[in-house]
Amino acid sequence: MQSTNIRQIKTALVDQAFFRSAQVSCAIGIVVAVRRRKGQLLAMIRGWGGRWYPVESVRIEHAGRTLLS
């Protein structure tokens, strides 16, 4: 799912970091942080030197959750 909603992206980033149940990425690579500056969506990309890069949207993929019975 493509998203530009900061709250939705940050929730997915927490899932990616702590639960490994989501993957947040963009055209450049895997996203590790996101912010909005002057109306523009900026993403920090894993392995790209800790800089903020402008992106149009972020892709969020959730892994299938299995329930324990």
MARBA-3410 file (N, C-alpha, C, O; in Angstrom, 1 decimal):
69
0.8,-1.2,0.0,0.0,0.0,0.0,0.9,1.2,0.0,1.9,1.3,0.8 ~ 0.6,2.2,-0.8,1.3,3.4,-0.9,0.7,4.4,0.1,-0.5,4.5,0.3 ~ 1.5,5.2,0.8,1.0,6.1,1.8,1.9,7.4,1.9,3.1,7.3,1.7 ~ 1.2,8.5,2.2,1.9,9.7,2.5,1.5,10.2,3.9,1.9,11.3,4.3 ~ 0.7,9.4,4.6,0.2,9.8,6.0,1.4,9.5,7.0,1.8,8.3,7.1
1.8,10.5,7.6,3.0,10.4,8.6,2.7,9.4,9.7,3.5,8.6,10.0 ~ 1.5,9.5,10.3,1.1,8.6,11.4,1.1,7.2,11.0,1.6,6.3,11.7 ~ 0.6,6.9,9.9,0.5,5.6,9.4,1.9,5.0,9.1,2.2,3.8,9.4 ~ 2.7,5.8,8.5,4.1,5.4,8.2,4.9,5.2,9.5,5.6,4.2,9.5 ~ 4.8,6.1,10.4,5.5,5.9,11.7,5.1,4.6,12.4,5.9,4.0,13.1
3.8,4.3,12.4,3.3,3.1,13.0,3.9,1.9,12.3,4.3,0.9,13.0 ~ 4.0,1.9,11.0,4.6,0.8,10.3,6.1,0.7,10.6,6.6,-0.4,10.6 ~ 6.7,1.9,10.8,8.2,1.8,11.1,8.4,1.2,12.5,9.4,0.5,12.6 ~ 7.5,1.4,13.4,7.7,0.7,14.7,7.5,-0.8,14.6,8.2,-1.6,15.1 ~ 6.5,-1.2,13.7,6.3,-2.6,13.5,7.5,-3.2,12.8,7.9,-4.3,13.1
8.1,-2.4,11.9,9.3,-2.9,11.2,10.5,-3.1,12.1,11.3,-4.0,12.1 ~ 10.7,-2.1,13.0,11.8,-2.1,13.9,11.7,-3.1,15.1,12.7,-3.8,15.4 ~ 10.6,-3.3,15.6,10.4,-4.1,16.8,9.8,-5.4,16.6,10.1,-6.4,17.3 ~ 8.9,-5.5,15.7,8.1,-6.8,15.5,8.4,-7.5,14.2,8.0,-8.6,14.0 ~ 9.1,-6.8,13.3,9.4,-7.4,12.0,8.2,-7.9,11.2,8.3,-8.8,10.4
7.1,-7.2,11.4,5.8,-7.6,10.8,5.5,-6.7,9.6,4.5,-6.9,8.9 ~ 6.3,-5.7,9.4,6.1,-4.7,8.2,7.4,-4.4,7.6,8.5,-4.5,8.2 ~ 7.3,-4.0,6.3,8.4,-3.5,5.6,8.0,-2.2,5.0,7.1,-2.1,4.2 ~ 8.8,-1.2,5.3,8.5,0.2,4.8,9.7,0.5,3.8,10.8,0.5,4.2 ~ 9.3,0.9,2.6,10.3,1.2,1.6,9.8,2.2,0.6,8.6,2.6,0.7
10.7,2.7,-0.2,10.4,3.7,-1.2,11.2,3.3,-2.4,11.8,2.2,-2.5 ~ 11.2,4.1,-3.5,11.9,3.8,-4.7,13.4,3.7,-4.5,14.1,3.0,-5.2 ~ 14.0,4.4,-3.5,15.4,4.4,-3.2,15.8,3.1,-2.4,16.9,2.5,-2.7 ~ 15.1,2.8,-1.4,15.4,1.6,-0.6,14.5,1.5,0.7,13.4,2.0,0.7 ~ 15.0,0.8,1.7,14.2,0.6,2.9,14.3,1.9,3.8,15.4,2.5,4.0
13.1,2.3,4.2,13.0,3.6,5.0,13.1,3.2,6.5,12.6,2.3,7.0 ~ 13.9,4.0,7.2,14.1,3.9,8.6,13.5,5.0,9.5,13.4,4.9,10.7 ~ 13.3,6.2,8.8,12.6,7.3,9.5,12.0,8.2,8.5,12.3,8.1,7.3 ~ 11.0,8.9,8.9,10.2,9.8,8.0,9.8,11.1,8.7,9.6,11.1,9.9 ~ 9.8,12.2,8.0,9.3,13.4,8.5,8.8,14.3,7.4,9.0,14.0,6.2
8.1,15.3,7.8,7.6,16.3,6.8,8.2,17.6,7.1,8.1,18.1,8.2 ~ 8.7,18.3,6.0,9.3,19.6,6.2,8.8,20.5,5.1,9.0,20.2,3.9 ~ 8.2,21.6,5.4,7.7,22.5,4.5,6.7,21.8,3.5,6.7,22.2,2.3 ~ 5.9,20.9,4.0,5.0,20.2,3.2,5.5,19.1,2.3,4.8,18.4,1.7 ~ 6.8,18.9,2.4,7.5,17.8,1.6,7.8,16.6,2.5,8.2,16.7,3.6
7.5,15.4,2.0,7.7,14.2,2.7,9.2,13.8,2.5,9.7,13.6,1.4 ~ 9.9,13.6,3.7,11.3,13.3,3.6,11.6,12.0,4.3,10.9,11.7,5.4 ~ 12.4,11.1,3.7,12.7,9.8,4.3,14.2,9.6,4.5,15.0,10.0,3.7 ~ 14.5,8.9,5.6,15.9,8.5,5.8,16.0,7.0,5.3,15.2,6.2,5.8 ~ 17.0,6.8,4.5,17.1,5.5,3.8,18.2,4.7,4.4,19.3,5.2,4.6
18.0,3.4,4.7,19.0,2.5,5.3,20.2,2.4,4.3,20.0,2.1,3.2 ~ 21.4,2.7,4.9,22.6,2.6,4.1,23.0,3.8,3.2,23.9,3.7,2.4 ~ 22.2,4.9,3.3,22.5,6.0,2.5,23.1,7.2,3.2,22.9,8.3,2.8 ~ 23.7,7.0,4.3,24.5,8.0,5.0,23.7,8.9,6.0,24.2,10.0,6.3 ~ 22.5,8.5,6.4,21.8,9.3,7.4,21.3,10.6,6.9,21.1,11.5,7.8
21.1,10.8,5.6,20.6,12.1,5.1,19.1,11.9,4.8,18.6,10.8,4.7 ~ 18.4,13.0,4.7,17.0,13.0,4.4,16.8,13.2,2.9,17.3,14.2,2.4 ~ 16.0,12.4,2.3,15.7,12.4,0.9,14.3,12.7,0.6,13.4,12.0,1.3 ~ 13.9,13.6,-0.3,12.5,13.8,-0.6,11.9,12.6,-1.4,12.5,12.1,-2.3 ~ 10.8,12.2,-1.0,10.0,11.1,-1.6,8.6,11.5,-1.8,8.1,12.3,-1.1
8.0,10.9,-2.9,6.6,11.2,-3.1,5.6,10.4,-2.2,4.7,11.0,-1.7 ~ 6.0,9.2,-2.0,5.2,8.3,-1.1,6.0,7.2,-0.6,7.1,6.9,-1.1 ~ 5.5,6.4,0.3,6.2,5.3,0.9,5.4,4.1,0.8,4.2,4.1,0.9 ~ 6.0,2.9,0.5,5.3,1.7,0.4,5.3,0.9,1.7,6.4,0.7,2.2 ~ 4.2,0.5,2.2,4.1,-0.3,3.4,3.6,-1.7,3.0,2.5,-1.9,2.5
4.3,-2.7,3.4,3.9,-4.1,3.2,3.9,-4.8,4.6,4.9,-4.8,5.3 ~ 2.7,-5.4,4.9,2.6,-6.1,6.2,2.7,-7.6,5.9,2.1,-8.1,5.0 ~ 3.5,-8.3,6.7,3.7,-9.7,6.6,2.4,-10.4,7.1,1.7,-9.8,8.0 ~ 2.1,-11.6,6.7,0.9,-12.3,7.2,1.1,-12.6,8.6,2.2,-13.2,9.0 ~ 0.1,-12.4,9.4,0.2,-12.7,10.9,-0.4,-14.0,11.1,-1.5,-14.3,10.7
0.3,-14.8,11.9,-0.2,-16.1,12.2,-0.6,-16.1,13.7,0.1,-15.6,14.5 ~ -1.8,-16.7,14.0,-2.3,-16.7,15.3,-1.9,-18.1,16.0,-2.0,-19.1,15.3 ~ -1.5,-18.0,17.2,-1.2,-19.2,17.9,-2.5,-19.8,18.5,-3.3,-19.1,19.1 ~ -2.6,-21.1,18.4,-3.9,-21.7,18.9,-3.5,-22.8,19.9,-4.4,-23.4,20.5
END
